[in-house]
Amino acid sequence: MAMYRIFLVEDEENLNRVLSAYLQKEGWEVRSFLDGESAQLAIGERPDLWILDIMLCRGWTAIS
């Protein structure tokens, strides 16, 4: 089975950690970011799925 990559953008550290752990337990490869600016640096890596905290400043534009 191919491992899919998820990029998670969540600024609340505890929630970021919990979501990452849960997704990894379910078999996903997870890379997490604490802000949209650091996530933008990884855009070229093309994950299978982005999970964004849209309440972050620039949440909608982080990957545009």
N, CA, C and O of each residue as an XYZ file, in Angstrom:
256
protein
N       0.843     -1.177      0.000
C       0.000      0.000      0.000
C       0.892      1.246      0.000
O       1.839      1.345      0.781
N       0.581      2.170     -0.867
C       1.333      3.419     -0.939
C       1.012      4.287      0.279
O      -0.133      4.354      0.725
N       2.036      4.943      0.802
C       1.810      5.850      1.925
C       1.535      7.237      1.366
O       2.317      7.770      0.579
N       0.430      7.805      1.776
C       0.071      9.141      1.335
C       0.625     10.169      2.311
O       0.734      9.911      3.509
N       0.972     11.330      1.783
C       1.545     12.400      2.601
C       0.522     13.490      2.865
O      -0.148     13.968      1.950
N       0.413     13.871      4.116
C      -0.462     14.959      4.534
C       0.408     16.052      5.124
O       1.297     15.786      5.933
N       0.144     17.291      4.710
C       0.780     18.450      5.311
C      -0.275     19.135      6.166
O      -1.333     19.524      5.671
N       0.018     19.278      7.442
C      -0.906     19.842      8.424
C      -0.399     21.205      8.862
O       0.746     21.343      9.292
N      -1.263     22.218      8.751
C      -0.911     23.572      9.184
C      -1.856     23.954     10.315
O      -3.047     24.183     10.099
N      -1.302     24.019     11.530
C      -2.083     24.337     12.728
C      -1.156     25.052     13.709
O      -0.111     24.520     14.083
N      -1.543     26.262     14.124
C      -0.657     27.051     14.986
C      -0.744     26.696     16.465
O       0.156     27.044     17.229
N      -1.793     26.020     16.883
C      -1.918     25.635     18.286
C      -1.118     24.341     18.469
O      -1.497     23.292     17.949
N      -0.015     24.423     19.207
C       0.944     23.322     19.276
C       0.357     22.006     19.772
O       0.659     20.951     19.215
N      -0.475     22.053     20.807
C      -1.050     20.810     21.333
C      -1.964     20.151     20.309
O      -1.905     18.936     20.118
N      -2.801     20.932     19.656
C      -3.688     20.376     18.638
C      -2.876     19.844     17.457
O      -3.195     18.789     16.909
N      -1.843     20.562     17.071
C      -0.968     20.118     15.988
C      -0.386     18.746     16.331
O      -0.380     17.837     15.501
N       0.100     18.613     17.559
C       0.724     17.358     18.000
C      -0.296     16.212     18.033
O      -0.003     15.103     17.586
N      -1.491     16.486     18.563
C      -2.523     15.449     18.661
C      -2.977     15.001     17.273
O      -3.067     13.804     17.001
N      -3.262     15.965     16.396
C      -3.701     15.613     15.041
C      -2.619     14.834     14.297
O      -2.913     13.850     13.620
N      -1.383     15.270     14.423
C      -0.272     14.564     13.763
C      -0.171     13.125     14.261
O      -0.043     12.196     13.463
N      -0.228     12.943     15.576
C      -0.121     11.604     16.157
C      -1.262     10.709     15.688
O      -1.045      9.546     15.347
N      -2.473     11.251     15.672
C      -3.626     10.460     15.230
C      -3.480     10.048     13.766
O      -3.690      8.885     13.423
N      -3.127     10.988     12.916
C      -2.985     10.682     11.495
C      -1.861      9.675     11.247
O      -2.000      8.786     10.406
N      -0.757      9.808     11.968
C       0.342      8.854     11.826
C      -0.079      7.464     12.300
O       0.280      6.458     11.689
N      -0.836      7.417     13.383
C      -1.337      6.130     13.885
C      -2.209      5.441     12.847
O      -2.240      4.213     12.767
N      -2.917      6.236     12.053
C      -3.776      5.685     11.008
C      -3.007      5.333      9.737
O      -3.596      4.874      8.759
N      -1.683      5.549      9.753
C      -0.859      5.110      8.632
C      -0.451      6.191      7.645
O       0.149      5.888      6.613
N      -0.762      7.429      7.938
C      -0.407      8.532      7.044
C       0.996      9.044      7.368
O       1.435      8.991      8.517
N       1.681      9.530      6.367
C       2.926     10.254      6.576
C       2.543     11.713      6.776
O       1.909     12.307      5.903
N       2.911     12.299      7.903
C       2.465     13.647      8.248
C       3.668     14.564      8.427
O       4.645     14.219      9.092
N       3.571     15.723      7.824
C       4.527     16.802      8.081
C       3.700     17.970      8.588
O       2.757     18.411      7.930
N       4.061     18.467      9.762
C       3.252     19.533     10.352
C       4.008     20.850     10.367
O       5.238     20.895     10.405
N       3.219     21.927     10.335
C       3.738     23.287     10.338
C       2.945     24.085     11.360
O       1.753     23.851     11.557
N       3.616     25.028     12.005
C       2.963     25.855     13.015
C       2.514     27.202     12.470
O       1.883     27.976     13.190
N       2.827     27.500     11.209
C       2.372     28.749     10.593
C       2.360     28.592      9.074
O       3.022     27.722      8.509
N       1.582     29.467      8.437
C       1.444     29.406      6.985
C       2.716     29.745      6.245
O       2.965     29.227      5.156
N       3.527     30.619      6.832
C       4.758     31.023      6.157
C       5.720     29.851      6.008
O       6.318     29.674      4.947
N       5.877     29.046      7.064
C       6.770     27.888      6.945
C       6.177     26.831      6.014
O       6.915     26.123      5.329
N       4.851     26.722      5.986
C       4.212     25.772      5.074
C       4.441     26.166      3.618
O       4.588     25.306      2.749
N       4.472     27.475      3.359
C       4.694     27.935      1.984
C       6.022     27.442      1.433
O       6.144     27.216      0.229
N       7.000     27.277      2.278
C       8.314     26.805      1.828
C       8.264     25.364      1.321
O       9.161     24.928      0.599
N       7.226     24.631      1.692
C       7.111     23.223      1.305
C       6.144     22.996      0.149
O       5.869     21.848     -0.200
N       5.629     24.051     -0.444
C       4.638     23.901     -1.512
C       5.145     23.022     -2.652
O       4.394     22.209     -3.190
N       6.394     23.179     -3.016
C       6.949     22.409     -4.123
C       7.027     20.913     -3.887
O       7.250     20.153     -4.829
N       6.848     20.476     -2.649
C       6.931     19.048     -2.332
C       5.669     18.277     -2.718
O       5.686     17.047     -2.772
N       4.585     18.986     -2.984
C       3.348     18.402     -3.487
C       2.827     17.204     -2.685
O       2.888     16.067     -3.153
N       2.319     17.463     -1.483
C       1.723     16.365     -0.710
C       0.411     15.923     -1.347
O      -0.097     16.572     -2.261
N      -0.120     14.839     -0.867
C      -1.413     14.352     -1.356
C      -2.575     15.162     -0.784
O      -3.631     15.267     -1.408
N      -2.376     15.735      0.404
C      -3.453     16.474      1.057
C      -2.873     17.545      1.976
O      -1.898     17.305      2.688
N      -3.480     18.722      1.952
C      -3.175     19.796      2.906
C      -4.347     19.873      3.878
O      -5.504     19.829      3.462
N      -4.052     19.989      5.167
C      -5.074     20.296      6.163
C      -4.673     21.633      6.756
O      -3.615     21.758      7.372
N      -5.532     22.641      6.565
C      -5.206     24.006      6.975
C      -6.105     24.504      8.094
O      -7.301     24.219      8.130
N      -5.510     25.242      8.987
C      -6.256     25.996      9.990
C      -6.610     27.322      9.310
O      -5.766     28.215      9.223
N      -7.826     27.454      8.836
C      -8.180     28.650      8.069
C      -8.316     29.891      8.932
O      -8.452     30.998      8.412
N      -8.280     29.716     10.252
C      -8.347     30.874     11.135
C      -6.980     31.537     11.297
O      -6.879     32.629     11.858
N      -5.946     30.887     10.813
C      -4.623     31.507     10.839
C      -4.634     32.722      9.930
O      -5.321     32.740      8.908
N      -3.885     33.715     10.300
C      -3.705     34.838      9.400
C      -3.126     34.294      8.111
O      -2.137     33.561      8.133
N      -3.723     34.640      7.003
C      -3.301     34.136      5.689
C      -3.594     32.647      5.506
O      -3.000     32.015      4.632
N      -4.487     32.076      6.299
C      -4.790     30.659      6.191
C      -5.195     30.220      4.795
O      -4.742     29.188      4.300
N      -6.068     31.030      4.153
C      -6.532     30.679      2.811
C      -5.439     30.880      1.773
O      -5.412     30.169      0.768
N      -4.549     31.821      1.988
C      -3.544     32.124      0.974
C      -2.216     31.409      1.205
O      -1.278     31.593      0.429
N      -2.123     30.611      2.241
C      -0.854     29.961      2.574
C      -0.302     29.107      1.442
O       0.912     29.036      1.246
N      -1.199     28.454      0.690
C      -0.706     27.581     -0.377
C      -1.091     28.054     -1.770
O      -0.949     27.313     -2.743
N      -1.569     29.262     -1.867
C      -1.957     29.753     -3.202
C      -0.762     30.291     -3.956
O      -0.902     30.744     -5.092
